[in-house]
Amino acid sequence: MNKPKFQKRSLFMLAYIVFALLPIYWMINMSFKTNNEILAGFSLFPEHFTWDNY
């Protein structure tokens, strides 16, 4: 009987971690894009990887 409760807790923690780390991923992802690429549209990975922002 404890197993479903454990699965619910694990699923909740996984969802929490994903939503907590999403802004950090987004910030790092945007730092490797050019300004035009950031403003042009949505992509999960940089098409033109650049170190210019550093």
mmCIF entry with sequence, helices, sheets and N, C-alpha, C, O atoms, coordinates in Angstrom:
data_MODEL
# 
_entry.id   MODEL 
# 
_entity.id                         1 
_entity.type                       polymer 
_entity.pdbx_number_of_molecules   1 
# 
_entity_poly.entity_id                      1 
_entity_poly.type                           'polypeptide(L)' 
_entity_poly.nstd_linkage                   no 
_entity_poly.nstd_monomer                   no 
_entity_poly.pdbx_seq_one_letter_code       MNKPKFQKRSLFMLAYIVFALLPIYWMINMSFKTNNEILAGFSLFPEHFTWDNY 
_entity_poly.pdbx_seq_one_letter_code_can   MNKPKFQKRSLFMLAYIVFALLPIYWMINMSFKTNNEILAGFSLFPEHFTWDNY 
_entity_poly.pdbx_strand_id                 A 
# 
loop_
_entity_poly_seq.entity_id 
_entity_poly_seq.num 
_entity_poly_seq.mon_id 
_entity_poly_seq.hetero 
1 1  MET n 
1 2  ASN n 
1 3  LYS n 
1 4  PRO n 
1 5  LYS n 
1 6  PHE n 
1 7  GLN n 
1 8  LYS n 
1 9  ARG n 
1 10 SER n 
1 11 LEU n 
1 12 PHE n 
1 13 MET n 
1 14 LEU n 
1 15 ALA n 
1 16 TYR n 
1 17 ILE n 
1 18 VAL n 
1 19 PHE n 
1 20 ALA n 
1 21 LEU n 
1 22 LEU n 
1 23 PRO n 
1 24 ILE n 
1 25 TYR n 
1 26 TRP n 
1 27 MET n 
1 28 ILE n 
1 29 ASN n 
1 30 MET n 
1 31 SER n 
1 32 PHE n 
1 33 LYS n 
1 34 THR n 
1 35 ASN n 
1 36 ASN n 
1 37 GLU n 
1 38 ILE n 
1 39 LEU n 
1 40 ALA n 
1 41 GLY n 
1 42 PHE n 
1 43 SER n 
1 44 LEU n 
1 45 PHE n 
1 46 PRO n 
1 47 GLU n 
1 48 HIS n 
1 49 PHE n 
1 50 THR n 
1 51 TRP n 
1 52 ASP n 
1 53 ASN n 
1 54 TYR n 
# 
_struct_asym.id          A 
_struct_asym.entity_id   1 
# 
loop_
_struct_conf.conf_type_id 
_struct_conf.id 
_struct_conf.pdbx_PDB_helix_id 
_struct_conf.beg_label_comp_id 
_struct_conf.beg_label_asym_id 
_struct_conf.beg_label_seq_id 
_struct_conf.pdbx_beg_PDB_ins_code 
_struct_conf.end_label_comp_id 
_struct_conf.end_label_asym_id 
_struct_conf.end_label_seq_id 
_struct_conf.pdbx_end_PDB_ins_code 
_struct_conf.beg_auth_comp_id 
_struct_conf.beg_auth_asym_id 
_struct_conf.beg_auth_seq_id 
_struct_conf.end_auth_comp_id 
_struct_conf.end_auth_asym_id 
_struct_conf.end_auth_seq_id 
_struct_conf.pdbx_PDB_helix_class 
_struct_conf.details 
_struct_conf.pdbx_PDB_helix_length 
HELX_P HELX_P1 AA1 ASN A 2  ? SER A 31 ? ASN A 2  SER A 31 1 ? 30 
HELX_P HELX_P2 AA2 ASN A 35 ? ALA A 40 ? ASN A 35 ALA A 40 1 ? 6  
# 
_struct_conf_type.id          HELX_P 
_struct_conf_type.criteria    ? 
_struct_conf_type.reference   ? 
# 
loop_
_atom_site.group_PDB 
_atom_site.id 
_atom_site.type_symbol 
_atom_site.label_atom_id 
_atom_site.label_alt_id 
_atom_site.label_comp_id 
_atom_site.label_asym_id 
_atom_site.label_entity_id 
_atom_site.label_seq_id 
_atom_site.pdbx_PDB_ins_code 
_atom_site.Cartn_x 
_atom_site.Cartn_y 
_atom_site.Cartn_z 
_atom_site.occupancy 
_atom_site.B_iso_or_equiv 
_atom_site.pdbx_formal_charge 
_atom_site.auth_seq_id 
_atom_site.auth_comp_id 
_atom_site.auth_asym_id 
_atom_site.auth_atom_id 
_atom_site.pdbx_PDB_model_num 
ATOM 1   N N  . MET A 1 1  ? 0.815  -1.186 0.000   1.00 0.00 ? 1  MET A N  1 
ATOM 2   C CA . MET A 1 1  ? 0.000  0.000  0.000   1.00 0.00 ? 1  MET A CA 1 
ATOM 3   C C  . MET A 1 1  ? 0.871  1.268  0.000   1.00 0.00 ? 1  MET A C  1 
ATOM 4   O O  . MET A 1 1  ? 0.410  2.315  -0.454  1.00 0.00 ? 1  MET A O  1 
ATOM 5   N N  . ASN A 1 2  ? 2.077  1.204  0.481   1.00 0.00 ? 2  ASN A N  1 
ATOM 6   C CA . ASN A 1 2  ? 2.936  2.379  0.495   1.00 0.00 ? 2  ASN A CA 1 
ATOM 7   C C  . ASN A 1 2  ? 3.561  2.674  -0.861  1.00 0.00 ? 2  ASN A C  1 
ATOM 8   O O  . ASN A 1 2  ? 4.032  3.789  -1.089  1.00 0.00 ? 2  ASN A O  1 
ATOM 9   N N  . LYS A 1 3  ? 3.575  1.714  -1.751  1.00 0.00 ? 3  LYS A N  1 
ATOM 10  C CA . LYS A 1 3  ? 4.236  1.910  -3.032  1.00 0.00 ? 3  LYS A CA 1 
ATOM 11  C C  . LYS A 1 3  ? 3.598  3.022  -3.874  1.00 0.00 ? 3  LYS A C  1 
ATOM 12  O O  . LYS A 1 3  ? 4.344  3.856  -4.388  1.00 0.00 ? 3  LYS A O  1 
ATOM 13  N N  . PRO A 1 4  ? 2.276  3.094  -4.050  1.00 0.00 ? 4  PRO A N  1 
ATOM 14  C CA . PRO A 1 4  ? 1.706  4.205  -4.832  1.00 0.00 ? 4  PRO A CA 1 
ATOM 15  C C  . PRO A 1 4  ? 2.026  5.582  -4.236  1.00 0.00 ? 4  PRO A C  1 
ATOM 16  O O  . PRO A 1 4  ? 2.241  6.540  -4.978  1.00 0.00 ? 4  PRO A O  1 
ATOM 17  N N  . LYS A 1 5  ? 2.059  5.685  -2.914  1.00 0.00 ? 5  LYS A N  1 
ATOM 18  C CA . LYS A 1 5  ? 2.404  6.952  -2.283  1.00 0.00 ? 5  LYS A CA 1 
ATOM 19  C C  . LYS A 1 5  ? 3.843  7.330  -2.606  1.00 0.00 ? 5  LYS A C  1 
ATOM 20  O O  . LYS A 1 5  ? 4.138  8.497  -2.862  1.00 0.00 ? 5  LYS A O  1 
ATOM 21  N N  . PHE A 1 6  ? 4.731  6.354  -2.596  1.00 0.00 ? 6  PHE A N  1 
ATOM 22  C CA . PHE A 1 6  ? 6.127  6.601  -2.943  1.00 0.00 ? 6  PHE A CA 1 
ATOM 23  C C  . PHE A 1 6  ? 6.241  7.039  -4.397  1.00 0.00 ? 6  PHE A C  1 
ATOM 24  O O  . PHE A 1 6  ? 7.031  7.935  -4.698  1.00 0.00 ? 6  PHE A O  1 
ATOM 25  N N  . GLN A 1 7  ? 5.489  6.447  -5.300  1.00 0.00 ? 7  GLN A N  1 
ATOM 26  C CA . GLN A 1 7  ? 5.539  6.822  -6.711  1.00 0.00 ? 7  GLN A CA 1 
ATOM 27  C C  . GLN A 1 7  ? 5.000  8.236  -6.913  1.00 0.00 ? 7  GLN A C  1 
ATOM 28  O O  . GLN A 1 7  ? 5.550  8.992  -7.714  1.00 0.00 ? 7  GLN A O  1 
ATOM 29  N N  . LYS A 1 8  ? 3.956  8.600  -6.214  1.00 0.00 ? 8  LYS A N  1 
ATOM 30  C CA . LYS A 1 8  ? 3.413  9.956  -6.320  1.00 0.00 ? 8  LYS A CA 1 
ATOM 31  C C  . LYS A 1 8  ? 4.430  10.974 -5.821  1.00 0.00 ? 8  LYS A C  1 
ATOM 32  O O  . LYS A 1 8  ? 4.609  12.030 -6.427  1.00 0.00 ? 8  LYS A O  1 
ATOM 33  N N  . ARG A 1 9  ? 5.090  10.656 -4.723  1.00 0.00 ? 9  ARG A N  1 
ATOM 34  C CA . ARG A 1 9  ? 6.086  11.566 -4.165  1.00 0.00 ? 9  ARG A CA 1 
ATOM 35  C C  . ARG A 1 9  ? 7.268  11.703 -5.113  1.00 0.00 ? 9  ARG A C  1 
ATOM 36  O O  . ARG A 1 9  ? 7.785  12.804 -5.304  1.00 0.00 ? 9  ARG A O  1 
ATOM 37  N N  . SER A 1 10 ? 7.696  10.603 -5.705  1.00 0.00 ? 10 SER A N  1 
ATOM 38  C CA . SER A 1 10 ? 8.814  10.644 -6.647  1.00 0.00 ? 10 SER A CA 1 
ATOM 39  C C  . SER A 1 10 ? 8.454  11.447 -7.889  1.00 0.00 ? 10 SER A C  1 
ATOM 40  O O  . SER A 1 10 ? 9.266  12.233 -8.378  1.00 0.00 ? 10 SER A O  1 
ATOM 41  N N  . LEU A 1 11 ? 7.258  11.258 -8.397  1.00 0.00 ? 11 LEU A N  1 
ATOM 42  C CA . LEU A 1 11 ? 6.804  12.006 -9.561  1.00 0.00 ? 11 LEU A CA 1 
ATOM 43  C C  . LEU A 1 11 ? 6.721  13.497 -9.251  1.00 0.00 ? 11 LEU A C  1 
ATOM 44  O O  . LEU A 1 11 ? 7.120  14.322 -10.074 1.00 0.00 ? 11 LEU A O  1 
ATOM 45  N N  . PHE A 1 12 ? 6.211  13.848 -8.082  1.00 0.00 ? 12 PHE A N  1 
ATOM 46  C CA . PHE A 1 12 ? 6.141  15.247 -7.680  1.00 0.00 ? 12 PHE A CA 1 
ATOM 47  C C  . PHE A 1 12 ? 7.538  15.853 -7.572  1.00 0.00 ? 12 PHE A C  1 
ATOM 48  O O  . PHE A 1 12 ? 7.764  16.969 -8.039  1.00 0.00 ? 12 PHE A O  1 
ATOM 49  N N  . MET A 1 13 ? 8.465  15.138 -6.968  1.00 0.00 ? 13 MET A N  1 
ATOM 50  C CA . MET A 1 13 ? 9.827  15.654 -6.818  1.00 0.00 ? 13 MET A CA 1 
ATOM 51  C C  . MET A 1 13 ? 10.510 15.810 -8.175  1.00 0.00 ? 13 MET A C  1 
ATOM 52  O O  . MET A 1 13 ? 11.229 16.786 -8.387  1.00 0.00 ? 13 MET A O  1 
ATOM 53  N N  . LEU A 1 14 ? 10.305 14.890 -9.076  1.00 0.00 ? 14 LEU A N  1 
ATOM 54  C CA . LEU A 1 14 ? 10.876 14.994 -10.416 1.00 0.00 ? 14 LEU A CA 1 
ATOM 55  C C  . LEU A 1 14 ? 10.326 16.219 -11.140 1.00 0.00 ? 14 LEU A C  1 
ATOM 56  O O  . LEU A 1 14 ? 11.085 16.966 -11.756 1.00 0.00 ? 14 LEU A O  1 
ATOM 57  N N  . ALA A 1 15 ? 9.021  16.429 -11.069 1.00 0.00 ? 15 ALA A N  1 
ATOM 58  C CA . ALA A 1 15 ? 8.408  17.597 -11.706 1.00 0.00 ? 15 ALA A CA 1 
ATOM 59  C C  . ALA A 1 15 ? 8.921  18.889 -11.065 1.00 0.00 ? 15 ALA A C  1 
ATOM 60  O O  . ALA A 1 15 ? 9.171  19.867 -11.770 1.00 0.00 ? 15 ALA A O  1 
ATOM 61  N N  . TYR A 1 16 ? 9.077  18.905 -9.754  1.00 0.00 ? 16 TYR A N  1 
ATOM 62  C CA . TYR A 1 16 ? 9.585  20.078 -9.053  1.00 0.00 ? 16 TYR A CA 1 
ATOM 63  C C  . TYR A 1 16 ? 11.014 20.399 -9.489  1.00 0.00 ? 16 TYR A C  1 
ATOM 64  O O  . TYR A 1 16 ? 11.342 21.560 -9.736  1.00 0.00 ? 16 TYR A O  1 
ATOM 65  N N  . ILE A 1 17 ? 11.855 19.387 -9.582  1.00 0.00 ? 17 ILE A N  1 
ATOM 66  C CA . ILE A 1 17 ? 13.247 19.597 -9.988  1.00 0.00 ? 17 ILE A CA 1 
ATOM 67  C C  . ILE A 1 17 ? 13.327 20.112 -11.420 1.00 0.00 ? 17 ILE A C  1 
ATOM 68  O O  . ILE A 1 17 ? 14.122 21.005 -11.711 1.00 0.00 ? 17 ILE A O  1 
ATOM 69  N N  . VAL A 1 18 ? 12.513 19.560 -12.314 1.00 0.00 ? 18 VAL A N  1 
ATOM 70  C CA . VAL A 1 18 ? 12.511 20.013 -13.710 1.00 0.00 ? 18 VAL A CA 1 
ATOM 71  C C  . VAL A 1 18 ? 12.091 21.479 -13.787 1.00 0.00 ? 18 VAL A C  1 
ATOM 72  O O  . VAL A 1 18 ? 12.737 22.269 -14.474 1.00 0.00 ? 18 VAL A O  1 
ATOM 73  N N  . PHE A 1 19 ? 11.025 21.848 -13.097 1.00 0.00 ? 19 PHE A N  1 
ATOM 74  C CA . PHE A 1 19 ? 10.563 23.231 -13.137 1.00 0.00 ? 19 PHE A CA 1 
ATOM 75  C C  . PHE A 1 19 ? 11.516 24.178 -12.413 1.00 0.00 ? 19 PHE A C  1 
ATOM 76  O O  . PHE A 1 19 ? 11.585 25.357 -12.760 1.00 0.00 ? 19 PHE A O  1 
ATOM 77  N N  . ALA A 1 20 ? 12.249 23.690 -11.417 1.00 0.00 ? 20 ALA A N  1 
ATOM 78  C CA . ALA A 1 20 ? 13.212 24.531 -10.718 1.00 0.00 ? 20 ALA A CA 1 
ATOM 79  C C  . ALA A 1 20 ? 14.452 24.776 -11.571 1.00 0.00 ? 20 ALA A C  1 
ATOM 80  O O  . ALA A 1 20 ? 15.032 25.860 -11.508 1.00 0.00 ? 20 ALA A O  1 
ATOM 81  N N  . LEU A 1 21 ? 14.870 23.794 -12.364 1.00 0.00 ? 21 LEU A N  1 
ATOM 82  C CA . LEU A 1 21 ? 16.071 23.919 -13.175 1.00 0.00 ? 21 LEU A CA 1 
ATOM 83  C C  . LEU A 1 21 ? 15.814 24.530 -14.546 1.00 0.00 ? 21 LEU A C  1 
ATOM 84  O O  . LEU A 1 21 ? 16.760 24.935 -15.221 1.00 0.00 ? 21 LEU A O  1 
ATOM 85  N N  . LEU A 1 22 ? 14.580 24.605 -14.965 1.00 0.00 ? 22 LEU A N  1 
ATOM 86  C CA . LEU A 1 22 ? 14.244 25.146 -16.277 1.00 0.00 ? 22 LEU A CA 1 
ATOM 87  C C  . LEU A 1 22 ? 14.726 26.591 -16.471 1.00 0.00 ? 22 LEU A C  1 
ATOM 88  O O  . LEU A 1 22 ? 15.288 26.878 -17.528 1.00 0.00 ? 22 LEU A O  1 
ATOM 89  N N  . PRO A 1 23 ? 14.542 27.511 -15.525 1.00 0.00 ? 23 PRO A N  1 
ATOM 90  C CA . PRO A 1 23 ? 15.058 28.875 -15.728 1.00 0.00 ? 23 PRO A CA 1 
ATOM 91  C C  . PRO A 1 23 ? 16.585 28.933 -15.823 1.00 0.00 ? 23 PRO A C  1 
ATOM 92  O O  . PRO A 1 23 ? 17.127 29.758 -16.559 1.00 0.00 ? 23 PRO A O  1 
ATOM 93  N N  . ILE A 1 24 ? 17.271 28.075 -15.095 1.00 0.00 ? 24 ILE A N  1 
ATOM 94  C CA . ILE A 1 24 ? 18.737 28.047 -15.158 1.00 0.00 ? 24 ILE A CA 1 
ATOM 95  C C  . ILE A 1 24 ? 19.175 27.573 -16.536 1.00 0.00 ? 24 ILE A C  1 
ATOM 96  O O  . ILE A 1 24 ? 20.082 28.150 -17.135 1.00 0.00 ? 24 ILE A O  1 
ATOM 97  N N  . TYR A 1 25 ? 18.528 26.515 -17.045 1.00 0.00 ? 25 TYR A N  1 
ATOM 98  C CA . TYR A 1 25 ? 18.847 26.037 -18.393 1.00 0.00 ? 25 TYR A CA 1 
ATOM 99  C C  . TYR A 1 25 ? 18.573 27.128 -19.417 1.00 0.00 ? 25 TYR A C  1 
ATOM 100 O O  . TYR A 1 25 ? 19.377 27.342 -20.324 1.00 0.00 ? 25 TYR A O  1 
ATOM 101 N N  . TRP A 1 26 ? 17.442 27.822 -19.278 1.00 0.00 ? 26 TRP A N  1 
ATOM 102 C CA . TRP A 1 26 ? 17.060 28.860 -20.233 1.00 0.00 ? 26 TRP A CA 1 
ATOM 103 C C  . TRP A 1 26 ? 18.084 29.993 -20.252 1.00 0.00 ? 26 TRP A C  1 
ATOM 104 O O  . TRP A 1 26 ? 18.438 30.494 -21.320 1.00 0.00 ? 26 TRP A O  1 
ATOM 105 N N  . MET A 1 27 ? 18.560 30.396 -19.078 1.00 0.00 ? 27 MET A N  1 
ATOM 106 C CA . MET A 1 27 ? 19.539 31.466 -18.987 1.00 0.00 ? 27 MET A CA 1 
ATOM 107 C C  . MET A 1 27 ? 20.869 31.052 -19.632 1.00 0.00 ? 27 MET A C  1 
ATOM 108 O O  . MET A 1 27 ? 21.471 31.842 -20.359 1.00 0.00 ? 27 MET A O  1 
ATOM 109 N N  . ILE A 1 28 ? 21.322 29.844 -19.377 1.00 0.00 ? 28 ILE A N  1 
ATOM 110 C CA . ILE A 1 28 ? 22.570 29.368 -19.981 1.00 0.00 ? 28 ILE A CA 1 
ATOM 111 C C  . ILE A 1 28 ? 22.405 29.221 -21.485 1.00 0.00 ? 28 ILE A C  1 
ATOM 112 O O  . ILE A 1 28 ? 23.310 29.575 -22.241 1.00 0.00 ? 28 ILE A O  1 
ATOM 113 N N  . ASN A 1 29 ? 21.273 28.707 -21.928 1.00 0.00 ? 29 ASN A N  1 
ATOM 114 C CA . ASN A 1 29 ? 21.002 28.539 -23.350 1.00 0.00 ? 29 ASN A CA 1 
ATOM 115 C C  . ASN A 1 29 ? 21.013 29.892 -24.068 1.00 0.00 ? 29 ASN A C  1 
ATOM 116 O O  . ASN A 1 29 ? 21.601 30.014 -25.142 1.00 0.00 ? 29 ASN A O  1 
ATOM 117 N N  . MET A 1 30 ? 20.378 30.895 -23.492 1.00 0.00 ? 30 MET A N  1 
ATOM 118 C CA . MET A 1 30 ? 20.335 32.218 -24.117 1.00 0.00 ? 30 MET A CA 1 
ATOM 119 C C  . MET A 1 30 ? 21.715 32.874 -24.156 1.00 0.00 ? 30 MET A C  1 
ATOM 120 O O  . MET A 1 30 ? 21.986 33.681 -25.045 1.00 0.00 ? 30 MET A O  1 
ATOM 121 N N  . SER A 1 31 ? 22.573 32.544 -23.223 1.00 0.00 ? 31 SER A N  1 
ATOM 122 C CA . SER A 1 31 ? 23.891 33.169 -23.203 1.00 0.00 ? 31 SER A CA 1 
ATOM 123 C C  . SER A 1 31 ? 24.769 32.701 -24.357 1.00 0.00 ? 31 SER A C  1 
ATOM 124 O O  . SER A 1 31 ? 25.728 33.388 -24.709 1.00 0.00 ? 31 SER A O  1 
ATOM 125 N N  . PHE A 1 32 ? 24.472 31.566 -24.947 1.00 0.00 ? 32 PHE A N  1 
ATOM 126 C CA . PHE A 1 32 ? 25.256 31.052 -26.070 1.00 0.00 ? 32 PHE A CA 1 
ATOM 127 C C  . PHE A 1 32 ? 24.641 31.383 -27.427 1.00 0.00 ? 32 PHE A C  1 
ATOM 128 O O  . PHE A 1 32 ? 25.135 30.918 -28.454 1.00 0.00 ? 32 PHE A O  1 
ATOM 129 N N  . LYS A 1 33 ? 23.576 32.174 -27.448 1.00 0.00 ? 33 LYS A N  1 
ATOM 130 C CA . LYS A 1 33 ? 22.926 32.566 -28.696 1.00 0.00 ? 33 LYS A CA 1 
ATOM 131 C C  . LYS A 1 33 ? 23.294 33.998 -29.053 1.00 0.00 ? 33 LYS A C  1 
ATOM 132 O O  . LYS A 1 33 ? 23.678 34.789 -28.191 1.00 0.00 ? 33 LYS A O  1 
ATOM 133 N N  . THR A 1 34 ? 23.171 34.317 -30.328 1.00 0.00 ? 34 THR A N  1 
ATOM 134 C CA . THR A 1 34 ? 23.337 35.701 -30.752 1.00 0.00 ? 34 THR A CA 1 
ATOM 135 C C  . THR A 1 34 ? 22.053 36.469 -30.426 1.00 0.00 ? 34 THR A C  1 
ATOM 136 O O  . THR A 1 34 ? 21.006 35.861 -30.205 1.00 0.00 ? 34 THR A O  1 
ATOM 137 N N  . ASN A 1 35 ? 22.130 37.786 -30.395 1.00 0.00 ? 35 ASN A N  1 
ATOM 138 C CA . ASN A 1 35 ? 20.946 38.596 -30.109 1.00 0.00 ? 35 ASN A CA 1 
ATOM 139 C C  . ASN A 1 35 ? 19.854 38.389 -31.149 1.00 0.00 ? 35 ASN A C  1 
ATOM 140 O O  . ASN A 1 35 ? 18.674 38.315 -30.807 1.00 0.00 ? 35 ASN A O  1 
ATOM 141 N N  . ASN A 1 36 ? 20.237 38.297 -32.402 1.00 0.00 ? 36 ASN A N  1 
ATOM 142 C CA . ASN A 1 36 ? 19.243 38.076 -33.457 1.00 0.00 ? 36 ASN A CA 1 
ATOM 143 C C  . ASN A 1 36 ? 18.546 36.738 -33.300 1.00 0.00 ? 36 ASN A C  1 
ATOM 144 O O  . ASN A 1 36 ? 17.344 36.630 -33.545 1.00 0.00 ? 36 ASN A O  1 
ATOM 145 N N  . GLU A 1 37 ? 19.278 35.731 -32.901 1.00 0.00 ? 37 GLU A N  1 
ATOM 146 C CA . GLU A 1 37 ? 18.680 34.409 -32.726 1.00 0.00 ? 37 GLU A CA 1 
ATOM 147 C C  . GLU A 1 37 ? 17.720 34.394 -31.529 1.00 0.00 ? 37 GLU A C  1 
ATOM 148 O O  . GLU A 1 37 ? 16.692 33.716 -31.562 1.00 0.00 ? 37 GLU A O  1 
ATOM 149 N N  . ILE A 1 38 ? 18.052 35.128 -30.494 1.00 0.00 ? 38 ILE A N  1 
ATOM 150 C CA . ILE A 1 38 ? 17.171 35.205 -29.325 1.00 0.00 ? 38 ILE A CA 1 
ATOM 151 C C  . ILE A 1 38 ? 15.851 35.866 -29.702 1.00 0.00 ? 38 ILE A C  1 
ATOM 152 O O  . ILE A 1 38 ? 14.783 35.406 -29.297 1.00 0.00 ? 38 ILE A O  1 
ATOM 153 N N  . LEU A 1 39 ? 15.924 36.943 -30.475 1.00 0.00 ? 39 LEU A N  1 
ATOM 154 C CA . LEU A 1 39 ? 14.721 37.691 -30.832 1.00 0.00 ? 39 LEU A CA 1 
ATOM 155 C C  . LEU A 1 39 ? 13.940 37.083 -31.989 1.00 0.00 ? 39 LEU A C  1 
ATOM 156 O O  . LEU A 1 39 ? 12.758 37.382 -32.154 1.00 0.00 ? 39 LEU A O  1 
ATOM 157 N N  . ALA A 1 40 ? 14.577 36.234 -32.794 1.00 0.00 ? 40 ALA A N  1 
ATOM 158 C CA . ALA A 1 40 ? 13.936 35.715 -34.001 1.00 0.00 ? 40 ALA A CA 1 
ATOM 159 C C  . ALA A 1 40 ? 12.883 34.658 -33.713 1.00 0.00 ? 40 ALA A C  1 
ATOM 160 O O  . ALA A 1 40 ? 11.837 34.654 -34.363 1.00 0.00 ? 40 ALA A O  1 
ATOM 161 N N  . GLY A 1 41 ? 13.117 33.779 -32.781 1.00 0.00 ? 41 GLY A N  1 
ATOM 162 C CA . GLY A 1 41 ? 12.148 32.721 -32.551 1.00 0.00 ? 41 GLY A CA 1 
ATOM 163 C C  . GLY A 1 41 ? 12.562 31.798 -31.424 1.00 0.00 ? 41 GLY A C  1 
ATOM 164 O O  . GLY A 1 41 ? 13.507 32.071 -30.685 1.00 0.00 ? 41 GLY A O  1 
ATOM 165 N N  . PHE A 1 42 ? 11.831 30.698 -31.310 1.00 0.00 ? 42 PHE A N  1 
ATOM 166 C CA . PHE A 1 42 ? 12.033 29.742 -30.225 1.00 0.00 ? 42 PHE A CA 1 
ATOM 167 C C  . PHE A 1 42 ? 12.842 28.550 -30.716 1.00 0.00 ? 42 PHE A C  1 
ATOM 168 O O  . PHE A 1 42 ? 12.515 27.946 -31.738 1.00 0.00 ? 42 PHE A O  1 
ATOM 169 N N  . SER A 1 43 ? 13.894 28.216 -29.985 1.00 0.00 ? 43 SER A N  1 
ATOM 170 C CA . SER A 1 43 ? 14.640 26.987 -30.239 1.00 0.00 ? 43 SER A CA 1 
ATOM 171 C C  . SER A 1 43 ? 15.237 26.514 -28.926 1.00 0.00 ? 43 SER A C  1 
ATOM 172 O O  . SER A 1 43 ? 15.621 27.322 -28.080 1.00 0.00 ? 43 SER A O  1 
ATOM 173 N N  . LEU A 1 44 ? 15.313 25.209 -28.761 1.00 0.00 ? 44 LEU A N  1 
ATOM 174 C CA . LEU A 1 44 ? 15.835 24.658 -27.515 1.00 0.00 ? 44 LEU A CA 1 
ATOM 175 C C  . LEU A 1 44 ? 17.352 24.694 -27.452 1.00 0.00 ? 44 LEU A C  1 
ATOM 176 O O  . LEU A 1 44 ? 17.928 24.706 -26.364 1.00 0.00 ? 44 LEU A O  1 
ATOM 177 N N  . PHE A 1 45 ? 18.006 24.710 -28.612 1.00 0.00 ? 45 PHE A N  1 
ATOM 178 C CA . PHE A 1 45 ? 19.458 24.724 -28.665 1.00 0.00 ? 45 PHE A CA 1 
ATOM 179 C C  . PHE A 1 45 ? 19.910 25.835 -29.610 1.00 0.00 ? 45 PHE A C  1 
ATOM 180 O O  . PHE A 1 45 ? 19.216 26.140 -30.579 1.00 0.00 ? 45 PHE A O  1 
ATOM 181 N N  . PRO A 1 46 ? 21.058 26.437 -29.341 1.00 0.00 ? 46 PRO A N  1 
ATOM 182 C CA . PRO A 1 46 ? 21.551 27.500 -30.227 1.00 0.00 ? 46 PRO A CA 1 
ATOM 183 C C  . PRO A 1 46 ? 21.886 26.970 -31.619 1.00 0.00 ? 46 PRO A C  1 
ATOM 184 O O  . PRO A 1 46 ? 22.567 25.953 -31.755 1.00 0.00 ? 46 PRO A O  1 
ATOM 185 N N  . GLU A 1 47 ? 21.411 27.654 -32.637 1.00 0.00 ? 47 GLU A N  1 
ATOM 186 C CA . GLU A 1 47 ? 21.752 27.278 -34.007 1.00 0.00 ? 47 GLU A CA 1 
ATOM 187 C C  . GLU A 1 47 ? 23.152 27.757 -34.359 1.00 0.00 ? 47 GLU A C  1 
ATOM 188 O O  . GLU A 1 47 ? 23.906 27.062 -35.039 1.00 0.00 ? 47 GLU A O  1 
ATOM 189 N N  . HIS A 1 48 ? 23.490 28.948 -33.890 1.00 0.00 ? 48 HIS A N  1 
ATOM 190 C CA . HIS A 1 48 ? 24.812 29.532 -34.123 1.00 0.00 ? 48 HIS A CA 1 
ATOM 191 C C  . HIS A 1 48 ? 25.463 29.760 -32.765 1.00 0.00 ? 48 HIS A C  1 
ATOM 192 O O  . HIS A 1 48 ? 25.306 30.819 -32.156 1.00 0.00 ? 48 HIS A O  1 
ATOM 193 N N  . PHE A 1 49 ? 26.186 28.763 -32.307 1.00 0.00 ? 49 PHE A N  1 
ATOM 194 C CA . PHE A 1 49 ? 26.833 28.824 -30.997 1.00 0.00 ? 49 PHE A CA 1 
ATOM 195 C C  . PHE A 1 49 ? 27.889 29.923 -30.985 1.00 0.00 ? 49 PHE A C  1 
ATOM 196 O O  . PHE A 1 49 ? 28.717 29.999 -31.893 1.00 0.00 ? 49 PHE A O  1 
ATOM 197 N N  . THR A 1 50 ? 27.865 30.778 -29.959 1.00 0.00 ? 50 THR A N  1 
ATOM 198 C CA . THR A 1 50 ? 28.819 31.880 -29.871 1.00 0.00 ? 50 THR A CA 1 
ATOM 199 C C  . THR A 1 50 ? 29.262 32.089 -28.429 1.00 0.00 ? 50 THR A C  1 
ATOM 200 O O  . THR A 1 50 ? 28.512 31.848 -27.483 1.00 0.00 ? 50 THR A O  1 
ATOM 201 N N  . TRP A 1 51 ? 30.505 32.545 -28.292 1.00 0.00 ? 51 TRP A N  1 
ATOM 202 C CA . TRP A 1 51 ? 31.061 32.909 -26.991 1.00 0.00 ? 51 TRP A CA 1 
ATOM 203 C C  . TRP A 1 51 ? 31.081 34.433 -26.825 1.00 0.00 ? 51 TRP A C  1 
ATOM 204 O O  . TRP A 1 51 ? 31.666 34.927 -25.862 1.00 0.00 ? 51 TRP A O  1 
ATOM 205 N N  . ASP A 1 52 ? 30.470 35.175 -27.718 1.00 0.00 ? 52 ASP A N  1 
ATOM 206 C CA . ASP A 1 52 ? 30.531 36.638 -27.707 1.00 0.00 ? 52 ASP A CA 1 
ATOM 207 C C  . ASP A 1 52 ? 29.936 37.263 -26.442 1.00 0.00 ? 52 ASP A C  1 
ATOM 208 O O  . ASP A 1 52 ? 30.323 38.371 -26.068 1.00 0.00 ? 52 ASP A O  1 
ATOM 209 N N  . ASN A 1 53 ? 29.036 36.598 -25.803 1.00 0.00 ? 53 ASN A N  1 
ATOM 210 C CA . ASN A 1 53 ? 28.405 37.153 -24.599 1.00 0.00 ? 53 ASN A CA 1 
ATOM 211 C C  . ASN A 1 53 ? 29.283 37.023 -23.360 1.00 0.00 ? 53 ASN A C  1 
ATOM 212 O O  . ASN A 1 53 ? 28.918 37.500 -22.285 1.00 0.00 ? 53 ASN A O  1 
ATOM 213 N N  . TYR A 1 54 ? 30.436 36.381 -23.506 1.00 0.00 ? 54 TYR A N  1 
ATOM 214 C CA . TYR A 1 54 ? 31.321 36.202 -22.352 1.00 0.00 ? 54 TYR A CA 1 
ATOM 215 C C  . TYR A 1 54 ? 32.563 37.008 -22.491 1.00 0.00 ? 54 TYR A C  1 
ATOM 216 O O  . TYR A 1 54 ? 33.421 36.977 -21.609 1.00 0.00 ? 54 TYR A O  1 
# 
